[in-house]
Amino acid sequence: GAVNTGNNLVYLVLGVLLAMLVVANVLAEWNLRALQVERRLPGELFEGVPCAGGYVLRNVRWRGAAWLLELIDREGADAHTLVERCPASDSVFVAADFTFHRRGYVQLAAVRIESSFPFGLVRRWRDLSLPGEVLVYPRVSARHAPLAPHGEGDELADRGRPSDGGDFAG
């Protein structure tokens, strides 16, 4: 077709672009294959307070690293983290801040692995089922925080308590 119409350069550029899209799709699918995720949370979780936790990402492929991955918790918690590289037949721990917006028992369902590897043209994702249940304690406010000790003796211990100046408050 290119020889007959004289648009050789247009067909050449179109062919290169289409080939790049095909390669990007194949590599993006391969990048997300054979990955396993484990969620690591601390013992105490509080509503509305970011807590330090993380994910363990395992690449069970015997060949080929996984590149430029985003791990996002889908339900129950707000957590998002980036993984630059996970070597073949190895695991990587990645820190993440988990925030829970309600107290009580929270059901955790799935973790989404996203990647725009290799060229950033195609964004692929895979949802991995990772069920779990955690207990989230109520929000801690400054009003209910324990009083800090100021020194020794009874008169020094009462300085941190609110008072309106009356005998009863002392």
C-alpha positions in Angstrom: 0.0 0.0 0.0 2.8 2.4 0.8 4.5 1.9 -2.6 1.3 2.6 -4.6 0.2 5.7 -2.7 3.6 7.3 -2.1 3.0 7.7 1.6 5.9 5.5 2.7 7.0 7.6 5.7 3.4 7.7 7.0 3.1 4.0 6.9 6.5 3.5 8.4 5.8 5.7 11.4 2.3 4.1 11.8 3.9 0.7 11.7 6.5 1.6 14.4 3.8 3.1 16.6 1.6 0.0 16.4 4.6 -2.3 17.0 5.5 -0.2 20.1 1.9 -0.6 21.4 2.0 -4.3 20.9 5.3 -4.6 22.7 4.1 -2.4 25.5 1.0 -4.6 26.0 3.0 -7.8 26.1 5.6 -6.5 28.5 3.0 -4.9 30.8 1.2 -8.2 31.1 4.4 -10.1 31.7 5.5 -7.5 34.3 2.4 -8.3 36.5 2.5 -12.0 36.2 3.5 -14.3 39.1 3.6 -11.7 41.8 2.4 -12.4 45.4 1.6 -9.8 48.1 1.5 -10.1 51.8 0.2 -7.2 54.0 2.1 -6.3 57.2 0.2 -4.2 59.8 1.2 -3.1 63.4 -0.6 -4.5 66.4 -2.5 -1.3 67.2 -4.4 0.7 64.6 -6.3 3.9 65.4 -9.0 5.6 63.4 -7.8 8.5 61.2 -4.1 8.2 62.3 -1.6 6.9 59.7 0.2 3.9 61.0 3.4 2.5 59.7 3.1 -0.9 58.0 4.0 -2.3 54.7 3.8 -5.0 52.0 6.0 -7.9 51.2 6.1 -8.4 47.4 7.3 -11.7 46.1 8.3 -12.3 42.5 8.0 -16.1 42.0 9.2 -16.0 38.4 12.6 -17.7 38.1 13.6 -15.1 35.4 13.0 -11.4 35.0 12.5 -8.7 37.6 9.2 -6.8 38.1 9.6 -3.1 37.5 7.8 0.2 38.5 4.9 -1.2 40.5 2.3 0.6 42.6 0.5 -1.3 45.5 -2.9 0.1 46.5 -5.2 -1.3 49.1 -8.7 -1.5 47.6 -11.1 -1.6 50.5 -11.0 -0.8 54.2 -7.7 1.1 54.4 -6.0 3.9 52.5 -2.6 2.7 51.6 -0.4 3.4 48.5 3.2 2.7 47.9 5.7 2.3 45.0 8.1 -0.5 44.2 10.9 0.3 41.9 12.2 -3.2 41.3 11.5 -6.7 42.6 14.2 -9.2 41.5 13.3 -12.6 40.1 12.8 -15.4 42.7 13.1 -12.8 45.5 11.0 -10.7 47.8 11.0 -7.0 48.8 9.5 -5.3 51.8 8.0 -1.9 51.0 6.9 0.5 53.7 3.4 2.1 53.5 1.2 4.2 55.7 -2.2 2.7 56.4 -5.1 5.0 57.3 -8.4 3.6 58.5 -11.5 5.9 58.4 -13.7 4.0 60.7 -13.3 2.2 64.0 -14.2 -1.4 64.9 -13.6 -4.5 62.9 -12.6 -3.5 59.3 -12.6 -6.0 56.5 -9.6 -5.9 54.1 -10.3 -7.4 50.7 -7.8 -6.9 47.9 -4.6 -5.2 46.9 -4.2 -3.8 43.4 -0.9 -4.0 41.7 -0.6 -1.3 38.9 2.2 -0.6 36.5 2.8 1.5 33.4 6.0 -0.4 32.5 7.7 -0.2 30.0 6.9 3.0 28.1 4.2 4.6 30.2 1.7 4.3 27.3 -0.4 1.5 28.8 -1.5 1.3 32.4 -2.2 -2.3 33.5 -3.4 -3.6 36.9 -4.2 -6.8 38.6 -6.3 -7.2 41.8 -5.0 -9.8 44.2 -7.4 -11.2 46.8 -5.8 -10.6 50.2 -8.7 -11.0 52.7 -8.2 -10.0 56.3 -9.9 -8.4 59.3 -8.3 -5.9 61.7 -9.5 -4.2 64.8 -9.3 -0.4 64.6 -9.4 1.5 67.9 -11.2 4.9 68.3 -9.5 8.1 67.4 -7.1 9.4 70.1 -7.6 13.1 70.9 -5.3 15.4 72.8 -8.1 15.9 75.4 -8.0 12.2 76.4 -4.3 11.8 76.3 -2.6 10.8 79.6 -1.0 13.6 81.6 2.7 14.0 81.3 4.5 13.8 84.7 6.1 17.2 85.7 8.1 16.2 88.7 7.9 14.6 92.1 5.4 15.6 94.8 1.7 16.1 95.0 1.7 19.8 94.1 3.7 19.2 91.0 1.6 16.3 89.7 -1.6 18.5 89.7 -0.2 21.2 87.5 -1.2 19.5 84.3 -4.9 19.3 85.2 -7.4 21.9 84.0 -8.6 24.2 86.8 -10.9 27.2 87.1 -9.2 28.3 90.3 -11.6 27.0 92.9 -10.9 24.9 96.0 -12.6 21.8 94.5 -10.5 21.8 91.4 -7.3 21.8 93.3 
